[in-house]
Amino acid sequence: MIMIIIIIIIIIIIIIIIIIILITIKNVKEKVIPVTIIGATGTISKPLRQYLSNILGKHEIKKLLKTTILGTAHTYCGKC
């Protein structure tokens, strides 16, 4: 009898935890961050700095430009 009561209490606690998690997930705000494409020639859009500020971490535009240009060169040259 005591075992059944303990099992029922555990089930009730699990249900309460699930309800709390669902309420927390429902209150999370979503934020859309547009994807900015850096051109092969190194051209960038004006709001790139604003978009990057919305993404966690440190971002340097010079490194992004270098990566883009080297990636483009690799695509065109193959094993350059």
C-alpha positions as CSV (number, residue, x, y, z in Angstrom):
1,M,0.0,0.0,0.0
2,I,2.8,2.4,0.9
3,M,4.6,1.6,-2.4
4,I,1.5,2.6,-4.4
5,I,1.2,5.9,-2.6
6,I,4.9,6.6,-3.2
7,I,4.5,5.8,-6.9
8,I,1.4,8.1,-7.1
9,I,3.4,10.9,-5.4
10,I,6.3,10.4,-7.8
11,I,3.9,10.5,-10.8
12,I,2.3,13.7,-9.6
13,I,5.7,15.3,-9.1
14,I,6.7,14.3,-12.6
15,I,3.5,15.8,-14.0
16,I,4.0,19.1,-12.1
17,I,7.6,19.3,-13.5
18,I,6.4,18.7,-17.0
19,I,3.7,21.4,-16.6
20,I,6.4,23.9,-15.4
21,I,8.7,23.1,-18.3
22,L,5.9,23.5,-20.8
23,I,4.9,26.9,-19.3
24,T,8.6,28.0,-19.4
25,I,8.9,27.0,-23.0
26,K,5.8,28.8,-24.0
27,N,7.1,32.1,-22.5
28,V,10.4,32.0,-24.5
29,K,10.6,34.8,-27.1
30,E,11.8,34.0,-30.6
31,K,14.0,36.3,-32.5
32,V,14.5,36.1,-36.3
33,I,18.0,37.0,-37.5
34,P,18.2,37.6,-41.2
35,V,20.9,35.8,-43.1
36,T,23.3,38.2,-44.8
37,I,25.3,36.9,-47.8
38,I,28.7,38.4,-48.3
39,G,29.5,38.7,-51.9
40,A,32.4,37.0,-53.6
41,T,34.1,40.4,-54.2
42,G,33.8,41.3,-50.5
43,T,30.7,43.4,-50.7
44,I,28.5,43.5,-47.5
45,S,25.1,44.8,-46.8
46,K,24.6,47.9,-44.7
47,P,22.8,46.2,-41.8
48,L,25.5,43.4,-41.4
49,R,26.8,44.9,-38.2
50,Q,23.3,45.1,-36.7
51,Y,22.6,41.4,-37.6
52,L,25.9,40.3,-36.2
53,S,25.2,42.1,-32.9
54,N,22.2,39.9,-32.5
55,I,24.3,36.7,-32.6
56,L,26.2,35.7,-29.5
57,G,29.9,35.8,-29.7
58,K,32.6,38.0,-31.1
59,H,32.5,38.6,-34.9
60,E,35.0,40.5,-36.9
61,I,33.9,41.6,-40.4
62,K,37.5,41.4,-41.7
63,K,37.7,37.7,-40.8
64,L,34.2,37.1,-42.4
65,L,35.3,38.8,-45.6
66,K,38.6,36.9,-45.7
67,T,36.8,33.6,-45.2
68,T,34.3,34.4,-47.9
69,I,36.9,35.4,-50.5
70,L,39.1,32.4,-49.7
71,G,36.1,30.1,-50.0
72,T,35.1,31.6,-53.3
73,A,38.7,31.2,-54.6
74,H,38.7,27.6,-53.4
75,T,35.4,27.0,-55.2
76,Y,36.7,28.4,-58.5
77,C,40.3,27.0,-58.4
78,G,39.6,23.6,-56.8
79,K,42.8,22.8,-55.0
80,C,44.5,26.2,-55.0
